Amino acid sequence: MSMLKSNLKQLHSGHAKRSILDQAEACRDEAAIGVLLRCEGLYSSPLTTWRRQREQAEREALAPKKRGCKCTANPLTEEVQRLRADNARLSRRLEPAELIIDVQTCRPCGRRASRSNTNFMRAGVSKSCTNSELSKEVSL
């Protein structure tokens, strides 16, 4: 059983690490530190690592911090701006094409495109020439 226990890696909580470090700092000589490490079942390397971690945490705690809002940019903001620019560009390209389509759909009778016809087309409603309109055009 002692063989299994020695092979398992020991995990210590932050409180336990601080306690062991405080006890090691209180030791007067190397022999007392060795006794402490044997009682805890540790080597000296974890003690050294924990000291470094504590010093690093103290340095980070004392480092100056930015004041104010910790605002982070939304990752979708750039994509939204790009898509809006693409939408505006495509809308500008579409306007002449819509105008051409309006003219072509409203002139099969030889009539000139009127304002009402183009408004219908922009609204998505097609106003095509009926047979009675065709007969009026032909009789003229």
DASUL-V45248 format. One record per backbone hydrogen bond with DSSP energy under -0.5 kcal/mol. NH is the residue of the N-H (numbers start at 1). CO is the residue of the C=O. Records with the same first field share a line. If there is no record, write none. Layout:
NH->CO + CO
//
This chain:
5->1
6->2
7->3
8->4
12->10
17->13
18->14
19->15
20->16
21->17
22->18
23->19
24->20
25->21
26->22
27->23
33->29
34->30
35->31
36->32
37->33
38->34
39->35
40->36
41->37
42->37
47->43
48->44
49->45
50->46
51->47
52->48
53->49
54->50
55->51
56->52
57->53
58->54
59->55
60->56
61->57
62->58
63->59
71->69
77->74
80->76
81->77
82->78
83->79
84->80
85->81
86->82
87->83
88->84
89->85
90->86
91->87
92->88
93->89
94->90
95->91
96->92
97->93
98->94
99->95
100->96
101->97
102->98
103->99
104->100
105->101
106->102
107->103
110->107
118->114
119->115
120->116
121->117
122->118
123->119
124->121
125->120
126->124
127->125
128->126
134->130
135->131
136->132
137->133
138->134
139->135
140->136
//
